[in-house]
Amino acid sequence: MKKIIIIPVLLIAVVISSAFKNYQNTQLVMVGESLSNGKVLPFVNITVIYENKHISRFRTNNEGECVFKLKLNQQYQVVYSKPGYESKLIKVDATVNKDFDKEAEFFYSIDLKKCKEAFPEPKLVATLLFNGNKLQCNDEVPLMASNEK
């Protein structure tokens, strides 16, 4: 009799913890490519800064592609740089309502032009505001629309 009661209780606990885990892990997935004059630019450095102190680093592959995830309810500065090319900055505000439980994807292309400086100061090219329902983008670079998963 105890086994019959314990099994449903365990199943309910697993479902509840899974739902809580999904809420905690909701993310904004950044899917992008780096270009130079419209052609693939491989091995671009991507630096993600949040709370003005925490840093994560990524790098595009040999086809100029990179996928990384940003936790929701934080603000980020995402810097794209490569020696001999201009550096660009995208500000991301990923603040959402607490009942938002989806993962969202943002697809973009960023074009870096050659320059004489090794590591020039990053130029702000876009500000992304993600509120859970839609992504607003005020940009100067080609950035594609957001899709929710």
N, C-alpha and C positions, 0 to 999 in steps of 0.2 A: 504494500500500500504506500509506503514511504517513497519507493522508486517512482510510482505513478505521479506523485505530487512533485517530486524533485525535478523530474525531466521537464515538465511545462515551465516551472519556475526558472530553470536554467535557460531554456529557450527564450523566455521573455527577457531575462537579463542580457543575453547575447544580442537580441534585437535592439534593446535600449542602448547598450554600450556602442553598438555599431552606428546607430543614429547619432549619438553624441559625438562619436569619432568623426563621422562625416561632416558634422557641423564645424568641428574644430579644424578640419583639414580643407575647408573650402579655400580655393585659391584662384588667382588670376594667372592663367598660363600665357606667357609671352612667346609667340612663335614668329621668328623673324629671319630676315636675310639681310646681309650687308652687301652693298654695291659700291662701285666707283665708276661714275659716268655711265650708269646703267649696266655695267658688267660685274660679274661675281667678284667680290673682294673677300678672300679667305683670311682666317686667323685674326679677326678683329677682336680686341679685348673689350669685354663688357664688365663694368664695375657697377654693382648695385649698392647704394648707400641708403640706410634708413636710420632714423633717430640720430642723424648727424654723427654717428660713430660706428655703427655696425656695417661691415662690408662683406659682400659676397662677390666672387669673381667667376666669370664664365668666358668662353672663347668660341667664336664661330668655327665651324669645321672647314675642310678644304673646299666646300661648295658654298661657303659664306652663310651657312644656316646655323641657327641656335634656338633651342627651346629651354626656357627656364620658368620657374614658378615663383610667384610673389604671394605671400600670405595676405589675406584680406585684413582690413581695418588698420592699415599702416600707410604711411606716405613714403615714397621712394624717389631717389634721383638715380637714373640709369644713364651711365656715361659710356659712349662708344668711342674707342680710340685705337689707333694703330700708328706706329712711328712713320712720319713722313706724310700723314694725312690729317685733315682737320678732325677735331673731336666734337662730338655732338652729345647733347644732354636732352633726355626726356624726363619730365617730372610726372610721377604717377601718384594719384590719390586714390587708393583702393578701399576707401571707407564705405561700408555697407550697413544696412539695418541688421540687427541681430537675428532676425528670422530668415535671412538669406541663406540658402543651403545648397546652392548650385556651384559648379565649377564653371568658369568662363574662360574663353580663349580670345586673345587679341592677336591678329595677324598684321604684320607690318614689314615694310622695306625701308632701309635707311641708306642714304647715298653719301659716302665720304669722298671729298675731293682732295687731290694731292695738294700739299703745301710745303713751304720751305722749313717751317719749324718742326722739330722732332715730335714734341708733344704740346701742341697749342692749347690754350684755354678752351674748355668746352663751350660750345654755342648752344643756347636753349633753342630747340627746334619744335618741341611739342609739349603740351600739358594734357595729360589724360585724367579725366574725372570719371570714376566708375562708381555708380551708386547702387549696383545690383540689378537695376532694370535696364540700364543702357550705359554705354561708354561714350562720353563726350570727348572730342579731340579737337583742340585748337592747335593747328600744326602748320609748318612750312615745308615739311617733307612728306613724301607719299606714305601715308599710313592707311591701311585697309580697315574695314569695319570689323566690329567685334561679333563673335558668335558665341552663344551660350551652349554648353554641353547638356 
